[in-house]
Every structure is written in structure tokens, then in C-alpha cells.
Amino acid sequence: MSCCFIGVYGLLALLSIIALNLVYQFLFRILNRTRPPLVFHWVPFIGSAIHYGMDPYDFFFSCREKYGDIFTFILLGRPITVYLGIKGNEFILNGKLKDVNAEEVYSPLTTPVFGSDVCYDCPNSKLIEQKKFIKFGLSQAALEAHVPLIEKEVEDYLRTSSNFAGASGEVDISSAMAEITIFTAGSALQGKEVRSKLTTEFAALYHDLDKGFSPINFLLPWAPLPHNKKRDAAHAKMRAIYLDIINKRRAATNEKATEELDMIGNLMQCTYKNGQPLPDKEIAHIMITLLMAGQHSSSSISAWIMLRLASEPAVAEELYAEQLANLGRTANGALPPLQYKDLDNLPLLQNVIRETLRIHSSIHSIMRKVKNPIPVPGTPYVIPTSHVLLAAPGVTALSDEYFPNAMKWEPRRWETQAPKIDDKDDIVDYGYGAMSKGTSSPYLPFGAGRHRCVGEKFAYLNLSVIVGTMVRHLRFSNLEGKTGVPRTDYSSLFSGPMKPARIRWERREVKKSA
């Protein structure tokens, strides 16, 4: 009998909480004229977490229909104010440092993975200096040197990996591209010592460290969960590996003979504006950041590209024909090794990458903590400090008003709809080189403002060489009975294809270049 009473009282308590929540929302709509509309939700604290978590774009577009471009929703007790559209991107991504803060949102998640005193675990002024340091590996000369390294990594993988054994077969393309992209980024940006470890020590460490990006860690990054214990152990071991490389270089007796023209060697020579040399611990943490940060996006986008080519094999054949037509032949009739200058002669390849980035962005939400009450220009709204702001550049990229029939993957749309050229007034230098603010464009696959991805040029290069090399050697198609591409998996912080994402491949008869 007592259990029944407890059950009844529990149900009544829950219903009372829901009723009070509904009354609060009703009064909020009437009395709070300076706040954006609140998205309706039945259960307090949970709010809109389920709809947003299952399909953020469906959530954004449905809320836009009901409330307009600006609205607030509850995400596990936190009020999140969304501002969609170009004006929203400008308002949030180019917000002043005194008003919006990225570190408070992302540091609890990224610091245990990347390490202390780098990325979001340091003042923005220090992060700007660190971005300037790593531009060494993103210079024109460096990008040109990366091309043959990336091409070799892909060719070696296609020749030696069990995923591509034989003349034809099936492959989980998401897993294969995850491996390829970490090898290419490792070879190009990390140096020979690190690349030599990617198939041994780093394999398990990377996997354990990557688990630190589990969605639950946005709320409980410190929780003594099994994956967090593995994350912390992996970070310590990976940092020790980098420190060992640095110490061995510093201990070398003949500095010129051992000096490496790679990212580690560059960082060992860097000095902050205050005269402090970059500490070895921070060098190690920057190297971990470089290894981890870009791999997710490149892995996801390259997998999406392969899935799209498998669903439309004719486009893959056009990519191959484009190389045959535009890159010339060696003495024995083979395609020559790829060079940096070749990429400008492959417009369809660039458009395939551009279109896939448009429709399959791996990051759907960019958040900032509000530090001071911020009036929203042209509206009666003032966003309070208790809120987190959320920009979703992917919404404009998926909107018919900017991209007709936006949900259709159509690389050739870029032949007539070139990316908007930013006005000169939109160019700014935050301290690591002149760049576009970018927010006036509906297409922002690498973000905008001071936190725009510094590795954007490398990402395009890496994807171009990977895809260009793969279509030279392989044909692609969907499995029998399958059409289209898989749905998007939003259960991870970095959205990608729903797994397993399997396709068929067939090896071409390719002549080796002389």
C-alpha cells in the first residue's frame, strides 16, 4: 500500500512540476518582452534536449518557422539563445571579447584532451600567438611540400591495408577514411618521428583520447567514468612521447644536423611577445591539438565524399576524366604525381569538396558564453549573462534562399554560384595574418571571426589530394539494393555518417608513372 502512495505522490509531484513549467512559459511570453521567444517544452531542465540532440537541423528549421531567427531553448537546464541567418552569424561569431566567450563553453571539454595552457585553456591573446606559431606548417611553401606526402600516404594505404585487398570488395568507408586522414595529417604536419608511431603506440592512445569528446563530457568532463580515466591516461602517455622527441632534439650535440624542418622544430624556436620561449609542455599540447582537432572534420567530410561518389558513380568517373584531360601524361601514358599547382586545374574536384562541406558540415552548433548583457540590433531583445549564444552557419548553407534546392548534393551548382567575395572592409587581422571575417557569406564551413579554423587551407589541400588520389585508383558504387547515402549520426559532438557506412570499390588498371 505504501508503495502505491509513493507512486501516486511521485506522479502528482511530476505533474505539478510540469504544470508550473507550463505556467512559467505562459507568463514568460506575456511579460518578457526583452527576451527572445522561449521554445515550448513540457519538462523543465530537459527542455528541448531530445529534439535538438536527435536532429539539430530539423530542430533549428522547425523553431525558425515558429519563432523566427532568434529564440531561446532549454538544454539540460541551460538557456541557449539561437540566432540564425547571416545576421546571427555576424552577431555571435564576430562578437566582442568583452561580450562573448568561447573558452568558458569549450575548455571543460577540450582541456583534458588537448592539455593545459593551449587552445581554450588560455586567454584569447595567447591563443592568437599560438595560431601564429603553427602557421609555419600552413605557408605556401609548406602546403606545396605536403602534396607528395599526402599522395604517398593514400597510395600506401590503398596498397597495404586489408580494407582494400584484392581487385574489388566492400569497405566501411568511415573507418577507412578515419585511418587515411590521420596518416596524411600526421605525415604532413607532425614529422617523421610521430608518423612512425601512428601505426603502433599512437593507435590505442588516439582512440582512448578521442573518447574524451563524448557528448556527456560537455556536462561531466571531470566525472570518474571509465572513458575519462582512459582519456587522462592516454593524454599523459601521448604528452610523454612528444616530450621525449623534444628532449632528444634538445640533447643532440650537432644541432644543425638534427634540426628538423617540421612543426616540432618550428615550435621549439618560437617565443611569445613577452620574451618567454614556448615551454616544452605547451609544444607537446599544441602537437596533440593539431593531431586531434582537424582529424574529425577531415575524416567525416572525406567519408561523406566517398559515400556521395558511390551513390553517383558517374561523378567519380568525371573526376577521373578531369585529371586525364587537365594534368597531362608521363612518357608511358600514366598520370603524373600530383602537385600543388594541379589543384587549380581540377575545378570539379574543388566543387565536390565545396558542396560536401556545404551539405555535411561536421559541426552544427558554435557556442559562446554571454559575459555582458548584449542588445540585439534591430530588435527589442537583450541577451542576459545567464545565456549561452548559439550560431548555426549550416542553416544558411542548407537554406533554399541562398542555395536553390539546398538539400540536393549538386557539385555543379558552384559553376554558376561562386562563393561570395568578401568586401575589403570585411578583412581583419586578429594577430596571425589577414583573413576574412566571413560572416557576410551564407557558406561558412570553417566558422568565422577570431576563432575561424586556422587550418582551413590545409583541410582543403588534404581533402583534394586524398580524393584526387583515390579516384585515380578506385571506382566506387553503393552496395546492391542500396541507394543514396546514410543518415547523419548526431550522437557524437562531431556529426558524421551513420555507421556502418559500407560501399563497394573496384581497383582501376592504372599505369605507374615513369
Steps between C-alpha positions, in 0.01 A plus 500: 500500500782740595664440161177600328484823702863577413426435134192723507684781681790471257267527203319796655833671569609449138169633368530801732848575370380475140199723579719764665733485200208561262379794711850644501522476120159663461596792726840525332338556162284780642739679735849460350500731202879548507576130475484286184204261483542184705460171316210306650600195705311270735770400749722755676876445499472251211343771286562442127802275551346195333385671177821703475720199572328268253500739203627853565422627149142377512476672838646827368278513193180408689573763767576755230153445353333555837716767664714666233879522485544573872373269773607343828477133590581309817781245474541300821428802717700750292323773301645498146416797278521420130541771236473356150586653164781726382417765760514237772839377382631857509350571842645190666816405312630858477384594849738705713721315746354697789151378405541138387740230609584167334741377766237457771288284271768277350787486749341239731469269199823569310758558776509138627554389137738766365672595825542812709603850385403450136189548288208586730704465821674834457407865441398580144808719456722199571298278268549757222878474549483120491303515174773720358762241601328214319457694177854376427343177376236686299720728291499479122833314497378258768173429318690424180725259689201325661350383168743214419496386865121477502486326161755241615307430821180433305672281242679302772172449683317383188786258430553355851176533697278195537207736430608508135650155448445345158345638185161590650302479820293677762625741765368691800605828347465701823760282673730501198491878461563546873824307458602670177446851632697446818788358293496791254475767768766323703742479211446860389479685832653280767839391370673167436540397864130538577389349170709190573299446819153543350469130422627382838495702821265771381223273373360402840590833657318698233190284540493547878569872476231544239244360745550821696273670245199298614191725523455426870833672563342835419325458835729265694857530367638429847280197578697183590347309209700220334543691172626808690757294688623359169499854351720635780743207482525531122568874520781447750663231283462700178646810663793290624568380144516857369714616791740213435537610136558861609756401767695284256519786254613743767765254619643448152861615485494609137195727487515571129526133414195411710288808441173398337307726265170386648241630742679382814827658389315822420323513837828439683621830357188706575484774762201687639484879474601530865832328420408160649601203283214261429523245786555137403174398669309748283681375188382149582145621561490699176616192311223292661251771404620497139470121488151491648324819400491479123479124468132478587385743232729363228407143586128576494502708181722258307267214598199702384675572169566130442139416588373764259726371223384144567137612471578688177785307331476718190635795699800292611569413138478870409759573768731239350441632148574853622848391609561318173399807304673769704815358658682352201676161486845362570710330231322165550153655491438507877372793701790693658534537878274770636646843563361800684454696176288217357216565744402824324451298182245268662190718546254210528708349781495832685124528448440146630687591819329837529153349452563220750619751760183699437256217552690285753664739746636299793433777755139614515522736800754766600450631853611804698438588868343842550721716725305829491135568416495539120231694311411339167506775233166562333303309765368568852704208634784514754685170558585457871819358647321183608470395133725324252483624141485249217582564134416240234669601172384172347143630501577769241696244298193277496249775423329524160520879511877476452538161332202397282390143572746517790456143624616356167871418466588674175871583453435678172298770675834664581573555132240777497473575872851589606565568870435863587812716478529691823536875491834650596336642811436142608873421521652498847825391665452358847875450536577195284453640150237686299180305449133552423256533785286285274165564664353680197503168314230231539776241458725465807625140520797605715329752723570872507651774712799468729431130559478412131693179434863589434548171315244575229752503213659176617157336529414585138842381386482177699151418372591589140805274491328213683195500274705569186728207577218260586307563177821431307517150642142398580145497368216525752139385521232432759435151628236313305154617597627818667428849372603845615719553806459408868325729745709732716601378845460789745577295811862618494623857539637470146219381277578253222340217304296245691716188538568258351528695175600234252563545127644291216831577336679370195864555416581673171768382261742783566835544331781602730660835420848481356 
